[in-house]
Amino acid sequence: MSHPLVARMQDRDPAIRAPAYREVADDPSAVLLLEALAAGLSDVERSVRRAAADSLVALAPRHGEVQPLVRRALRGTHPDARRAALDVARRLGPPEPGWLPALVEALASKRGDERWTAARLLVDLGRLHGETAGVAAGLAHADERPVVRRMALFCAVELAPDDPSTRALLEQSTGDEDPEVRQAAKIALGAWQIRSGAGESRDPSARCWVQGR
């Protein structure tokens, strides 16, 4: 591409790359630079990744192509790009249903902060699209990855605290073969008691979850 910003976005000096990525947000032909902008989410320099993320957030309301590009980065293999993509997703507001597969994959991240960000975004999605509650329950019950089962339990509590099936799911999960899932189920059960008004939990972890800490 011959756009004048591209050469600066590819410069070896991050002090040149970062401002170039920021300028894309105000460029009249920004739509032509979206692929290059998304590629900046995997830059080796944090300042450049942040600049790319900021421009993507600014451009998303005007260009529908942004969100698919960010979802692609979230489902990719580059850890910095995944982290930056989650940051963009968080800043875009409640996610659309198209985010569901990418967010489910992010529940399996090795980084706890990424898992919790994905879980909160799934809850935001579920509050607008009720079918997400069933997806969360299904993941908690049957996903082959213990970490996904664990995170999905908390999503289920947030999305369907008044549904009797939620308590049944949590009680069943206290017998999960994975010890961390069992522990998560006990904490989630305590959170469910608080959320549903069934009583107070003595588990401080459950209270922290409900208080959003």
Backbone hydrogen bonds in HBPLUS format (Angstrom, degrees):
<---DONOR---> <-ACCEPTOR-->    atom                        ^
c    i                          cat <-CA-CA->   ^        H-A-AA   ^      H-
h    n   atom  resd res      DA  || num        DHA   H-A  angle D-A-AA Bond
n    s   type  num  typ     dist DA aas  dist angle  dist       angle   num
A0006-VAL N   A0003-HIS O   3.05 MM   3  5.64 143.3  2.19 116.3 125.8     1
A0009-MET N   A0005-LEU O   2.88 MM   4  6.15 149.8  1.97 153.0 162.9     2
A0009-MET N   A0006-VAL O   3.06 MM   3  4.95 115.6  2.49  92.4 108.6     3
A0010-GLN N   A0006-VAL O   3.03 MM   4  6.27 129.7  2.30 144.9 157.9     4
A0010-GLN N   A0007-ALA O   3.27 MM   3  5.19 138.2  2.46  92.1 103.5     5
A0011-ASP N   A0008-ARG O   3.22 MM   3  4.95 164.3  2.24  99.3 103.8     6
A0016-ILE N   A0013-ASP O   2.92 MM   3  5.45 155.2  1.98 114.3 122.4     7
A0017-ARG N   A0013-ASP O   3.01 MM   4  6.36 158.8  2.05 148.3 155.2     8
A0018-ALA N   A0014-PRO O   2.96 MM   4  5.79 173.5  1.96 146.4 148.2     9
A0020-ALA N   A0016-ILE O   3.39 MM   4  6.49 154.3  2.46 143.2 150.5    10
A0020-ALA N   A0017-ARG O   3.04 MM   3  5.19 115.5  2.48 100.3 116.7    11
A0021-TYR N   A0017-ARG O   2.97 MM   4  6.31 156.5  2.03 159.9 166.7    12
A0022-ARG N   A0018-ALA O   3.11 MM   4  6.42 154.6  2.17 150.9 158.2    13
A0023-GLU N   A0019-PRO O   2.97 MM   4  6.20 148.7  2.07 146.5 154.6    14
A0024-VAL N   A0021-TYR O   3.33 MM   3  5.48 144.5  2.46  98.6 108.0    15
A0025-ALA N   A0022-ARG O   3.31 MM   3  6.05 145.1  2.44 115.6 121.2    16
A0026-ASP N   A0023-GLU O   3.12 MM   3  5.64 145.0  2.25 112.3 120.8    17
A0027-ASP N   A0024-VAL O   3.04 MM   3  5.01 161.1  2.07 106.9 113.0    18
A0030-ALA N   A0027-ASP O   3.08 MM   3  5.13 142.0  2.23 124.3 119.1    19
A0032-LEU N   A0029-SER O   2.98 MM   3  5.74 150.8  2.06 121.9 129.1    20
A0033-LEU N   A0030-ALA O   2.79 MM   3  5.15 154.8  1.85 113.8 122.6    21
A0037-LEU N   A0033-LEU O   2.79 MM   4  5.96 148.6  1.89 151.0 161.6    22
A0038-ALA N   A0034-LEU O   2.86 MM   4  6.10 159.6  1.90 153.0 157.0    23
A0039-ALA N   A0035-GLU O   3.02 MM   4  6.28 146.7  2.14 142.8 152.3    24
A0040-GLY N   A0037-LEU O   3.00 MM   3  5.24 138.2  2.18 100.9 112.9    25
A0041-LEU N   A0038-ALA O   3.05 MM   3  5.59 162.4  2.09 113.4 119.0    26
A0042-SER N   A0039-ALA O   3.19 MM   3  5.97 168.5  2.21 119.6 123.1    27
A0043-ASP N   A0040-GLY O   3.13 MM   3  5.07 166.4  2.15 109.2 110.1    28
A0048-VAL N   A0045-GLU O   3.13 MM   3  5.41 127.3  2.43 102.0 114.9    29
A0049-ARG N   A0045-GLU O   3.06 MM   4  6.43 161.8  2.09 153.7 159.1    30
A0050-ARG N   A0046-ARG O   2.86 MM   4  6.09 159.3  1.91 154.7 160.2    31
A0051-ALA N   A0047-SER O   3.05 MM   4  6.19 153.0  2.13 135.1 142.4    32
A0052-ALA N   A0048-VAL O   2.91 MM   4  6.18 160.4  1.94 154.2 159.0    33
A0053-ALA N   A0049-ARG O   2.91 MM   4  6.13 158.4  1.96 147.3 153.6    34
A0054-ASP N   A0050-ARG O   2.85 MM   4  6.07 162.5  1.88 152.8 157.3    35
A0055-SER N   A0051-ALA O   3.09 MM   4  6.32 159.1  2.14 146.8 151.6    36
A0056-LEU N   A0052-ALA O   3.00 MM   4  6.23 155.8  2.06 148.3 155.2    37
A0057-VAL N   A0053-ALA O   2.97 MM   4  6.21 160.6  2.00 155.4 160.0    38
A0058-ALA N   A0054-ASP O   3.03 MM   4  6.26 157.2  2.08 144.9 151.4    39
A0059-LEU N   A0055-SER O   2.91 MM   4  6.07 147.0  2.02 146.0 154.8    40
A0060-ALA N   A0056-LEU O   2.95 MM   4  5.91 137.9  2.13 146.6 155.9    41
A0062-ARG N   A0059-LEU O   2.95 MM   3  5.52 140.7  2.10 118.0 129.1    42
A0063-HIS N   A0059-LEU O   2.96 MM   4  5.99 136.4  2.16 153.2 165.1    43
A0066-VAL N   A0063-HIS O   3.18 MM   3  6.00 170.6  2.19 123.3 126.0    44
A0069-LEU N   A0066-VAL O   3.07 MM   3  5.28 118.1  2.47 102.3 117.7    45
A0070-VAL N   A0066-VAL O   3.00 MM   4  6.31 153.8  2.07 155.6 163.8    46
A0071-ARG N   A0067-GLN O   2.87 MM   4  6.11 159.5  1.91 155.8 161.7    47
A0072-ARG N   A0068-PRO O   2.96 MM   4  6.13 151.9  2.04 141.7 149.1    48
A0073-ALA N   A0069-LEU O   3.12 MM   4  6.42 153.2  2.19 141.4 148.0    49
A0074-LEU N   A0070-VAL O   2.94 MM   4  6.24 150.4  2.03 146.4 154.9    50
A0075-ARG N   A0071-ARG O   3.03 MM   4  6.32 140.0  2.20 144.6 154.6    51
A0075-ARG N   A0072-ARG O   3.21 MM   3  5.22 128.1  2.50  93.8 106.9    52
A0076-GLY N   A0073-ALA O   3.16 MM   3  5.01 158.5  2.20  99.6 105.8    53
A0082-ARG N   A0078-HIS O   2.99 MM   4  6.27 157.3  2.04 156.4 163.1    54
A0083-ARG N   A0079-PRO O   3.03 MM   4  6.24 163.0  2.06 149.1 153.3    55
A0084-ALA N   A0080-ASP O   2.95 MM   4  6.15 161.7  1.98 147.9 153.1    56
A0085-ALA N   A0081-ALA O   2.81 MM   4  5.93 153.1  1.88 147.2 155.2    57
A0086-LEU N   A0082-ARG O   2.97 MM   4  6.23 153.3  2.05 148.9 155.1    58
A0087-ASP N   A0083-ARG O   3.10 MM   4  6.39 150.4  2.20 142.1 150.4    59
A0088-VAL N   A0084-ALA O   2.97 MM   4  6.32 153.7  2.04 147.3 154.1    60
A0089-ALA N   A0085-ALA O   2.87 MM   4  6.14 164.5  1.89 150.3 154.7    61
A0090-ARG N   A0086-LEU O   2.88 MM   4  6.06 160.7  1.91 149.6 154.3    62
A0091-ARG N   A0087-ASP O   3.13 MM   4  6.32 151.6  2.21 143.7 150.8    63
A0091-ARG N   A0088-VAL O   3.09 MM   3  5.18 117.9  2.49  97.1 112.2    64
A0092-LEU N   A0088-VAL O   3.01 MM   4  6.20 127.2  2.30 147.1 161.5    65
A0092-LEU N   A0089-ALA O   3.24 MM   3  5.22 141.5  2.40  96.7 107.5    66
A0099-TRP N   A0096-GLU O   2.95 MM   3  5.80 169.5  1.96 129.4 132.9    67
A0100-LEU N   A0097-PRO O   3.03 MM   3  5.60 164.8  2.05 120.8 125.4    68
A0103-LEU N   A0099-TRP O   2.96 MM   4  6.09 160.4  2.00 163.6 169.9    69
A0104-VAL N   A0100-LEU O   2.94 MM   4  6.12 157.8  1.99 158.6 164.5    70
A0105-GLU N   A0101-PRO O   3.11 MM   4  6.35 158.5  2.16 145.4 150.7    71
A0106-ALA N   A0102-ALA O   3.02 MM   4  6.27 146.6  2.13 139.3 148.9    72
A0107-LEU N   A0103-LEU O   3.13 MM   4  6.46 127.4  2.42 139.4 151.8    73
A0107-LEU N   A0104-VAL O   3.12 MM   3  5.26 140.8  2.28  99.0 110.0    74
A0108-ALA N   A0105-GLU O   3.03 MM   3  5.63 158.2  2.08 113.9 120.7    75
A0109-SER N   A0106-ALA O   3.07 MM   3  5.20 165.5  2.09 111.9 113.8    76
A0115-ARG N   A0111-ARG O   3.10 MM   4  6.45 158.6  2.15 151.6 157.9    77
A0116-TRP N   A0112-GLY O   2.99 MM   4  6.23 164.6  2.02 155.4 158.5    78
A0117-THR N   A0113-ASP O   3.02 MM   4  6.14 153.9  2.09 140.4 147.8    79
A0118-ALA N   A0114-GLU O   2.95 MM   4  6.13 163.8  1.98 150.7 155.1    80
A0119-ALA N   A0115-ARG O   2.87 MM   4  6.11 153.8  1.94 146.3 154.3    81
A0120-ARG N   A0116-TRP O   2.94 MM   4  6.12 161.0  1.97 148.0 152.3    82
A0121-LEU N   A0117-THR O   2.97 MM   4  6.21 154.2  2.03 147.4 154.9    83
A0122-LEU N   A0118-ALA O   2.87 MM   4  6.12 149.8  1.96 146.8 155.4    84
A0123-VAL N   A0119-ALA O   2.98 MM   4  6.29 151.8  2.07 146.1 153.6    85
A0124-ASP N   A0120-ARG O   2.93 MM   4  6.24 156.7  1.98 145.2 151.6    86
A0125-LEU N   A0121-LEU O   2.86 MM   4  6.10 154.6  1.92 146.3 153.4    87
A0126-GLY N   A0122-LEU O   2.81 MM   4  6.03 155.9  1.86 145.8 152.9    88
A0127-ARG N   A0123-VAL O   2.99 MM   4  6.23 139.6  2.16 148.0 157.6    89
A0128-LEU N   A0125-LEU O   3.12 MM   3  5.52 148.2  2.23 107.1 116.4    90
A0129-HIS N   A0125-LEU O   2.90 MM   4  6.04 139.9  2.06 145.2 158.0    91
A0132-THR N   A0129-HIS O   3.03 MM   3  6.08 171.2  2.04 133.9 136.7    92
A0133-ALA N   A0130-GLY O   3.13 MM   3  5.91 153.2  2.21 120.7 125.6    93
A0135-VAL N   A0131-GLU O   3.29 MM   4  6.69 150.1  2.39 142.7 151.1    94
A0136-ALA N   A0132-THR O   2.90 MM   4  6.20 161.0  1.93 154.7 158.7    95
A0137-ALA N   A0133-ALA O   2.98 MM   4  6.25 160.0  2.02 147.9 153.4    96
A0138-GLY N   A0134-GLY O   2.93 MM   4  6.09 156.2  1.99 143.8 150.5    97
A0139-LEU N   A0135-VAL O   2.93 MM   4  6.22 155.6  1.99 152.1 158.5    98
A0140-ALA N   A0136-ALA O   2.94 MM   4  6.17 163.2  1.97 151.9 156.5    99
A0141-HIS N   A0137-ALA O   2.99 MM   4  6.13 142.8  2.13 143.3 153.2   100
A0142-ALA N   A0138-GLY O   2.92 MM   4  5.95 157.1  1.97 150.4 155.7   101
A0143-ASP N   A0139-LEU O   3.03 MM   4  4.80 159.6  2.07 128.0 130.9   102
A0148-VAL N   A0145-ARG O   3.04 MM   3  5.42 126.6  2.34 108.8 121.9   103
A0149-ARG N   A0145-ARG O   3.10 MM   4  6.46 161.7  2.13 156.6 162.2   104
A0150-ARG N   A0146-PRO O   2.88 MM   4  6.06 157.5  1.93 151.6 157.9   105
A0151-MET N   A0147-VAL O   3.07 MM   4  6.27 164.7  2.09 145.1 148.1   106
A0152-ALA N   A0148-VAL O   2.88 MM   4  5.92 160.6  1.92 152.2 158.2   107
A0153-LEU N   A0149-ARG O   3.20 MM   4  6.36 137.9  2.39 140.6 149.2   108
A0155-CYS N   A0151-MET O   3.34 MM   4  6.75 154.2  2.42 144.5 151.8   109
A0156-ALA N   A0152-ALA O   2.90 MM   4  6.14 156.3  1.96 150.7 156.6   110
A0157-VAL N   A0153-LEU O   3.09 MM   4  6.43 151.6  2.17 146.4 153.4   111
A0158-GLU N   A0154-PHE O   3.12 MM   4  6.37 160.2  2.16 147.9 152.4   112
A0159-LEU N   A0155-CYS O   2.93 MM   4  6.09 152.9  2.01 151.4 159.1   113
A0160-ALA N   A0156-ALA O   2.95 MM   4  5.85 153.7  2.02 148.7 153.4   114
A0163-ASP N   A0160-ALA O   3.27 MM   3  5.36 161.6  2.31 105.8 111.3   115
A0166-THR N   A0163-ASP O   2.86 MM   3  5.51 151.2  1.95 118.9 127.3   116
A0168-ALA N   A0164-PRO O   3.25 MM   4  6.58 162.2  2.28 147.3 152.5   117
A0169-LEU N   A0165-SER O   2.88 MM   4  6.03 152.2  1.95 141.8 149.0   118
A0170-LEU N   A0166-THR O   2.97 MM   4  6.24 162.1  2.01 152.2 156.4   119
A0171-GLU N   A0167-ARG O   2.89 MM   4  6.09 165.3  1.91 155.1 159.0   120
A0172-GLN N   A0168-ALA O   2.94 MM   4  6.06 157.4  1.99 144.9 151.5   121
A0173-SER N   A0169-LEU O   2.91 MM   4  6.11 150.8  2.00 145.3 153.7   122
A0174-THR N   A0170-LEU O   3.12 MM   4  6.44 125.3  2.44 140.8 153.7   123
A0174-THR N   A0171-GLU O   3.26 MM   3  5.34 144.0  2.40  96.5 106.5   124
A0175-GLY N   A0172-GLN O   3.07 MM   3  5.77 161.2  2.11 116.0 121.5   125
A0176-ASP N   A0173-SER O   3.00 MM   3  4.90 164.8  2.02 110.8 110.5   126
A0182-ARG N   A0178-ASP O   3.04 MM   4  6.36 157.7  2.09 152.4 159.2   127
A0183-GLN N   A0179-PRO O   2.98 MM   4  6.22 158.1  2.03 144.9 150.2   128
A0184-ALA N   A0180-GLU O   2.93 MM   4  6.08 158.1  1.98 141.4 147.8   129
A0185-ALA N   A0181-VAL O   2.82 MM   4  6.01 153.2  1.89 149.6 157.0   130
A0186-LYS N   A0182-ARG O   3.09 MM   4  6.42 149.6  2.19 144.9 152.2   131
A0187-ILE N   A0183-GLN O   3.06 MM   4  6.41 158.4  2.11 150.1 155.7   132
A0188-ALA N   A0184-ALA O   2.74 MM   4  5.94 165.6  1.76 154.5 159.2   133
A0189-LEU N   A0185-ALA O   2.79 MM   4  5.87 145.6  1.91 140.3 149.7   134
A0190-GLY N   A0186-LYS O   3.11 MM   4  6.35 150.2  2.20 139.2 146.4   135
A0191-ALA N   A0187-ILE O   2.93 MM   4  6.31 152.9  2.00 147.5 155.8   136
A0192-TRP N   A0188-ALA O   2.74 MM   4  5.99 149.1  1.83 144.7 154.0   137
A0193-GLN N   A0189-LEU O   3.02 MM   4  6.30 151.5  2.10 143.4 150.0   138
A0194-ILE N   A0190-GLY O   3.26 MM   4  6.61 151.3  2.35 143.3 149.9   139
A0195-ARG N   A0191-ALA O   2.81 MM   4  6.05 172.5  1.82 158.6 160.8   140
A0196-SER N   A0192-TRP O   2.80 MM   4  5.76 166.2  1.82 154.3 157.7   141
A0198-ALA N   A0193-GLN O   2.88 MM   5  4.75 120.2  2.25 139.1 150.5   142
A0199-GLY N   A0193-GLN O   3.18 MM   6  5.21 135.5  2.39 134.2 125.1   143
A0197-GLY N   A0194-ILE O   3.23 MM   3  5.23 146.6  2.35  98.3 108.1   144
A0206-ALA N   A0203-ASP O   3.07 MM   3  5.36 125.3  2.38 104.4 117.5   145
A0207-ARG N   A0203-ASP O   3.21 MM   4  6.64 157.0  2.27 150.9 157.3   146
A0208-CYS N   A0204-PRO O   2.89 MM   4  6.12 154.5  1.95 146.5 153.7   147
A0209-TRP N   A0205-SER O   3.00 MM   4  6.23 153.1  2.08 143.1 149.9   148
A0210-VAL N   A0206-ALA O   3.10 MM   4  6.38 165.3  2.12 151.8 154.5   149
A0211-GLN N   A0207-ARG O   2.95 MM   4  6.13 152.5  2.03 147.1 155.0   150
A0213-ARG N   A0208-CYS O   2.98 MM   5  5.26 164.6  2.00 155.3 154.0   151
A0212-GLY N   A0209-TRP O   3.04 MM   3  5.14 154.3  2.11 102.7 110.7   152
